[in-house]
Amino acid sequence: MKKHNFSAGPCILPQSVMQKASQAVVDFNGMGLSLIEISHRSKEFVEVMETARALALEHLGLSDKGYTALYLQGGASLEFLMVAYNLLENKAAYLNTGTWSSKAIKEAKLFGELVEVASSKDKNFNYIPKQFEIPGDADYFHFTSNNTIFGTQVKDIPETKVPVVCDMSSDIFSRQLDFSKFDLIYAGAQKNMGPAGTTLVVVKEEILGKVSRQIPSMLDYKVHIGKDSMFNTPSVFAVYVSMLTLQWLKDLGGIAEIEKINNSKANLLYGEIDRNPLFNGFVENAADRSNMNATFNLTENANKEVFDQLWKEAGINGLNGHRSVGGYRASMYNALPLESVQVLVDVMQEFERKS
């Protein structure tokens, strides 16, 4: 029986996507060859890449608006470096809301002056800073939209006239936003759209080519754009599964429909966290809570063994919190069914009855 997968990443994927992907590994489109055996230059895989790129822009409402979608490698961790390599000439502004923001800041400091406009480090990143000022002379402003480890999410896009760069690794395609407010979006596929191995980058082409430094080919967004995201051999399986997931999302009704489902899942779980006296939410302000990653703790750690046994017996996987926070983390990515969240809530209520 399939377990209820609350893992923070690699993520849960739709069952229909898993079935199609597994078939493609054996025989891709009746070719008598596996997807992972054919040339990435073949017309069959080129079509996969083109479809995956087009679907990404379509979902974000950015088709024919001067944006390009790329599927690169190295995860968000390489994007921390690539963003600065391609965009940072003099000064960049960063909002620090967690581990991944801190890592991005570390890489950017190698290339120029960095202004940390605000940070929630003082409270172990359990809130989203508000009322900060973004320098008008910055080359760009960078923030992380959702913080997987700590369970916070930026709800409102900060207003600024400088280019906006966002790490959306853990909430890409999960909610409606005006994506035209972003000049560059990047997201590791393994959090919400596919397996580990590829990274989606959506970039407004007009912001590129403005730094004076020479950029190594492999790290140059313009090079990847010029080669239609095929400068080097792409991660064919990860791109294919991402394409299938984006097609699944389209068939479901797109971001507008999945947002309704995600809101229902989040409301159900947070409602129980707030109601049940045996649990405390980690995030300070309810308005900053992530719809993707709910973090919570037991009010009495002496009961941990009992609760852990209950959720494991219920077929739940991946509920342990990150070592930075402890407690528990329920990751409710797009493909996680509402039924799985209900199972977790039922376990929490049974735990209350037994205590």
GIHU-V707861 format. One record per residue. N is the residue number from 1. RES is the residue in one letter. PHI is phi in whole degrees, 0 to 359 (none if undefined). BURIAL is 1 if it has 24 or more other ideal C-beta (glycine too) atoms within 12 Angstrom, else 0. Layout:
n->N res->RES phi->PHI burial->BURIAL
n->N res->RES phi->PHI burial->BURIAL
This chain:
n->1 res->M phi->none burial->0
n->2 res->K phi->294 burial->0
n->3 res->K phi->281 burial->0
n->4 res->H phi->276 burial->1
n->5 res->N phi->263 burial->1
n->6 res->F phi->260 burial->1
n->7 res->S phi->299 burial->1
n->8 res->A phi->283 burial->1
n->9 res->G phi->144 burial->1
n->10 res->P phi->305 burial->1
n->11 res->C phi->268 burial->1
n->12 res->I phi->290 burial->1
n->13 res->L phi->237 burial->1
n->14 res->P phi->300 burial->1
n->15 res->Q phi->300 burial->0
n->16 res->S phi->297 burial->0
n->17 res->V phi->292 burial->1
n->18 res->M phi->299 burial->0
n->19 res->Q phi->294 burial->0
n->20 res->K phi->294 burial->1
n->21 res->A phi->293 burial->1
n->22 res->S phi->295 burial->0
n->23 res->Q phi->295 burial->0
n->24 res->A phi->295 burial->1
n->25 res->V phi->292 burial->0
n->26 res->V phi->276 burial->0
n->27 res->D phi->209 burial->0
n->28 res->F phi->269 burial->1
n->29 res->N phi->53 burial->0
n->30 res->G phi->70 burial->0
n->31 res->M phi->281 burial->0
n->32 res->G phi->78 burial->0
n->33 res->L phi->223 burial->0
n->34 res->S phi->282 burial->0
n->35 res->L phi->307 burial->1
n->36 res->I phi->273 burial->1
n->37 res->E phi->252 burial->0
n->38 res->I phi->280 burial->1
n->39 res->S phi->293 burial->0
n->40 res->H phi->290 burial->1
n->41 res->R phi->267 burial->0
n->42 res->S phi->294 burial->0
n->43 res->K phi->297 burial->0
n->44 res->E phi->295 burial->1
n->45 res->F phi->280 burial->1
n->46 res->V phi->303 burial->0
n->47 res->E phi->295 burial->0
n->48 res->V phi->299 burial->1
n->49 res->M phi->298 burial->1
n->50 res->E phi->297 burial->0
n->51 res->T phi->292 burial->1
n->52 res->A phi->298 burial->1
n->53 res->R phi->293 burial->1
n->54 res->A phi->293 burial->1
n->55 res->L phi->296 burial->1
n->56 res->A phi->299 burial->1
n->57 res->L phi->293 burial->1
n->58 res->E phi->297 burial->1
n->59 res->H phi->299 burial->1
n->60 res->L phi->274 burial->1
n->61 res->G phi->70 burial->0
n->62 res->L phi->244 burial->1
n->63 res->S phi->297 burial->0
n->64 res->D phi->58 burial->0
n->65 res->K phi->236 burial->0
n->66 res->G phi->86 burial->0
n->67 res->Y phi->255 burial->1
n->68 res->T phi->234 burial->1
n->69 res->A phi->255 burial->1
n->70 res->L phi->234 burial->1
n->71 res->Y phi->245 burial->1
n->72 res->L phi->249 burial->1
n->73 res->Q phi->235 burial->1
n->74 res->G phi->97 burial->1
n->75 res->G phi->67 burial->1
n->76 res->A phi->298 burial->1
n->77 res->S phi->299 burial->1
n->78 res->L phi->286 burial->1
n->79 res->E phi->294 burial->1
n->80 res->F phi->306 burial->1
n->81 res->L phi->281 burial->1
n->82 res->M phi->297 burial->1
n->83 res->V phi->303 burial->1
n->84 res->A phi->293 burial->1
n->85 res->Y phi->303 burial->1
n->86 res->N phi->270 burial->1
n->87 res->L phi->238 burial->1
n->88 res->L phi->270 burial->1
n->89 res->E phi->259 burial->1
n->90 res->N phi->236 burial->0
n->91 res->K phi->212 burial->1
n->92 res->A phi->230 burial->1
n->93 res->A phi->248 burial->1
n->94 res->Y phi->229 burial->1
n->95 res->L phi->261 burial->1
n->96 res->N phi->256 burial->1
n->97 res->T phi->238 burial->1
n->98 res->G phi->163 burial->1
n->99 res->T phi->302 burial->1
n->100 res->W phi->286 burial->1
n->101 res->S phi->298 burial->1
n->102 res->S phi->297 burial->1
n->103 res->K phi->293 burial->1
n->104 res->A phi->297 burial->1
n->105 res->I phi->298 burial->1
n->106 res->K phi->303 burial->0
n->107 res->E phi->290 burial->1
n->108 res->A phi->296 burial->1
n->109 res->K phi->297 burial->0
n->110 res->L phi->288 burial->0
n->111 res->F phi->245 burial->1
n->112 res->G phi->172 burial->1
n->113 res->E phi->293 burial->0
n->114 res->L phi->233 burial->1
n->115 res->V phi->251 burial->1
n->116 res->E phi->271 burial->1
n->117 res->V phi->291 burial->1
n->118 res->A phi->191 burial->1
n->119 res->S phi->210 burial->1
n->120 res->S phi->251 burial->1
n->121 res->K phi->297 burial->0
n->122 res->D phi->299 burial->0
n->123 res->K phi->236 burial->0
n->124 res->N phi->54 burial->1
n->125 res->F phi->59 burial->1
n->126 res->N phi->263 burial->1
n->127 res->Y phi->206 burial->1
n->128 res->I phi->256 burial->1
n->129 res->P phi->298 burial->1
n->130 res->K phi->234 burial->0
n->131 res->Q phi->56 burial->0
n->132 res->F phi->249 burial->1
n->133 res->E phi->250 burial->0
n->134 res->I phi->260 burial->1
n->135 res->P phi->303 burial->0
n->136 res->G phi->289 burial->0
n->137 res->D phi->258 burial->0
n->138 res->A phi->288 burial->1
n->139 res->D phi->291 burial->1
n->140 res->Y phi->192 burial->1
n->141 res->F phi->243 burial->1
n->142 res->H phi->240 burial->1
n->143 res->F phi->212 burial->1
n->144 res->T phi->257 burial->1
n->145 res->S phi->288 burial->1
n->146 res->N phi->220 burial->1
n->147 res->N phi->253 burial->1
n->148 res->T phi->302 burial->1
n->149 res->I phi->289 burial->1
n->150 res->F phi->262 burial->1
n->151 res->G phi->80 burial->1
n->152 res->T phi->248 burial->1
n->153 res->Q phi->214 burial->1
n->154 res->V phi->283 burial->1
n->155 res->K phi->270 burial->0
n->156 res->D phi->242 burial->0
n->157 res->I phi->288 burial->1
n->158 res->P phi->302 burial->1
n->159 res->E phi->275 burial->0
n->160 res->T phi->197 burial->1
n->161 res->K phi->266 burial->0
n->162 res->V phi->272 burial->1
n->163 res->P phi->304 burial->1
n->164 res->V phi->251 burial->1
n->165 res->V phi->244 burial->1
n->166 res->C phi->223 burial->1
n->167 res->D phi->273 burial->1
n->168 res->M phi->251 burial->1
n->169 res->S phi->307 burial->1
n->170 res->S phi->252 burial->1
n->171 res->D phi->219 burial->1
n->172 res->I phi->302 burial->1
n->173 res->F phi->66 burial->1
n->174 res->S phi->258 burial->1
n->175 res->R phi->206 burial->1
n->176 res->Q phi->280 burial->0
n->177 res->L phi->218 burial->1
n->178 res->D phi->276 burial->0
n->179 res->F phi->289 burial->1
n->180 res->S phi->289 burial->0
n->181 res->K phi->283 burial->1
n->182 res->F phi->260 burial->1
n->183 res->D phi->260 burial->1
n->184 res->L phi->210 burial->1
n->185 res->I phi->237 burial->1
n->186 res->Y phi->226 burial->1
n->187 res->A phi->201 burial->1
n->188 res->G phi->295 burial->1
n->189 res->A phi->296 burial->1
n->190 res->Q phi->287 burial->1
n->191 res->K phi->266 burial->1
n->192 res->N phi->209 burial->1
n->193 res->M phi->217 burial->1
n->194 res->G phi->176 burial->1
n->195 res->P phi->278 burial->1
n->196 res->A phi->297 burial->1
n->197 res->G phi->132 burial->1
n->198 res->T phi->220 burial->1
n->199 res->T phi->229 burial->1
n->200 res->L phi->278 burial->1
n->201 res->V phi->236 burial->1
n->202 res->V phi->244 burial->1
n->203 res->V phi->227 burial->1
n->204 res->K phi->279 burial->1
n->205 res->E phi->299 burial->1
n->206 res->E phi->291 burial->0
n->207 res->I phi->275 burial->1
n->208 res->L phi->269 burial->1
n->209 res->G phi->77 burial->0
n->210 res->K phi->248 burial->0
n->211 res->V phi->265 burial->1
n->212 res->S phi->274 burial->0
n->213 res->R phi->288 burial->0
n->214 res->Q phi->277 burial->0
n->215 res->I phi->257 burial->1
n->216 res->P phi->303 burial->0
n->217 res->S phi->308 burial->0
n->218 res->M phi->293 burial->0
n->219 res->L phi->255 burial->1
n->220 res->D phi->262 burial->1
n->221 res->Y phi->301 burial->1
n->222 res->K phi->296 burial->1
n->223 res->V phi->296 burial->1
n->224 res->H phi->294 burial->1
n->225 res->I phi->295 burial->1
n->226 res->G phi->297 burial->0
n->227 res->K phi->256 burial->1
n->228 res->D phi->54 burial->0
n->229 res->S phi->64 burial->1
n->230 res->M phi->230 burial->1
n->231 res->F phi->299 burial->1
n->232 res->N phi->237 burial->0
n->233 res->T phi->298 burial->0
n->234 res->P phi->284 burial->1
n->235 res->S phi->281 burial->1
n->236 res->V phi->298 burial->1
n->237 res->F phi->293 burial->1
n->238 res->A phi->296 burial->1
n->239 res->V phi->294 burial->1
n->240 res->Y phi->298 burial->1
n->241 res->V phi->293 burial->1
n->242 res->S phi->297 burial->1
n->243 res->M phi->299 burial->1
n->244 res->L phi->299 burial->1
n->245 res->T phi->294 burial->1
n->246 res->L phi->293 burial->1
n->247 res->Q phi->289 burial->1
n->248 res->W phi->301 burial->1
n->249 res->L phi->296 burial->1
n->250 res->K phi->296 burial->0
n->251 res->D phi->296 burial->0
n->252 res->L phi->287 burial->1
n->253 res->G phi->126 burial->0
n->254 res->G phi->83 burial->1
n->255 res->I phi->297 burial->1
n->256 res->A phi->301 burial->0
n->257 res->E phi->284 burial->0
n->258 res->I phi->292 burial->1
n->259 res->E phi->297 burial->1
n->260 res->K phi->299 burial->0
n->261 res->I phi->294 burial->1
n->262 res->N phi->296 burial->1
n->263 res->N phi->296 burial->1
n->264 res->S phi->295 burial->0
n->265 res->K phi->296 burial->1
n->266 res->A phi->296 burial->1
n->267 res->N phi->298 burial->1
n->268 res->L phi->296 burial->1
n->269 res->L phi->287 burial->1
n->270 res->Y phi->294 burial->1
n->271 res->G phi->299 burial->1
n->272 res->E phi->287 burial->1
n->273 res->I phi->302 burial->1
n->274 res->D phi->287 burial->0
n->275 res->R phi->280 burial->0
n->276 res->N phi->279 burial->1
n->277 res->P phi->291 burial->0
n->278 res->L phi->272 burial->1
n->279 res->F phi->228 burial->1
n->280 res->N phi->232 burial->1
n->281 res->G phi->284 burial->1
n->282 res->F phi->281 burial->1
n->283 res->V phi->285 burial->1
n->284 res->E phi->297 burial->0
n->285 res->N phi->249 burial->0
n->286 res->A phi->302 burial->1
n->287 res->A phi->291 burial->0
n->288 res->D phi->264 burial->1
n->289 res->R phi->294 burial->1
n->290 res->S phi->279 burial->1
n->291 res->N phi->282 burial->1
n->292 res->M phi->266 burial->1
n->293 res->N phi->226 burial->1
n->294 res->A phi->268 burial->1
n->295 res->T phi->252 burial->1
n->296 res->F phi->204 burial->1
n->297 res->N phi->229 burial->1
n->298 res->L phi->281 burial->1
n->299 res->T phi->288 burial->0
n->300 res->E phi->229 burial->0
n->301 res->N phi->293 burial->0
n->302 res->A phi->297 burial->0
n->303 res->N phi->267 burial->0
n->304 res->K phi->301 burial->1
n->305 res->E phi->299 burial->0
n->306 res->V phi->294 burial->0
n->307 res->F phi->296 burial->1
n->308 res->D phi->299 burial->0
n->309 res->Q phi->295 burial->0
n->310 res->L phi->296 burial->1
n->311 res->W phi->287 burial->1
n->312 res->K phi->290 burial->0
n->313 res->E phi->295 burial->0
n->314 res->A phi->278 burial->1
n->315 res->G phi->82 burial->0
n->316 res->I phi->267 burial->1
n->317 res->N phi->234 burial->1
n->318 res->G phi->77 burial->1
n->319 res->L phi->267 burial->1
n->320 res->N phi->295 burial->1
n->321 res->G phi->285 burial->1
n->322 res->H phi->290 burial->1
n->323 res->R phi->301 burial->0
n->324 res->S phi->289 burial->0
n->325 res->V phi->242 burial->1
n->326 res->G phi->78 burial->0
n->327 res->G phi->63 burial->1
n->328 res->Y phi->226 burial->1
n->329 res->R phi->218 burial->1
n->330 res->A phi->256 burial->1
n->331 res->S phi->271 burial->1
n->332 res->M phi->245 burial->1
n->333 res->Y phi->290 burial->1
n->334 res->N phi->311 burial->1
n->335 res->A phi->278 burial->1
n->336 res->L phi->287 burial->1
n->337 res->P phi->289 burial->1
n->338 res->L phi->303 burial->1
n->339 res->E phi->300 burial->0
n->340 res->S phi->294 burial->1
n->341 res->V phi->295 burial->1
n->342 res->Q phi->297 burial->1
n->343 res->V phi->299 burial->1
n->344 res->L phi->297 burial->1
n->345 res->V phi->298 burial->1
n->346 res->D phi->299 burial->1
n->347 res->V phi->295 burial->1
n->348 res->M phi->297 burial->1
n->349 res->Q phi->287 burial->1
n->350 res->E phi->294 burial->0
n->351 res->F phi->299 burial->1
n->352 res->E phi->296 burial->1
n->353 res->R phi->294 burial->0
n->354 res->K phi->280 burial->0
n->355 res->S phi->270 burial->0
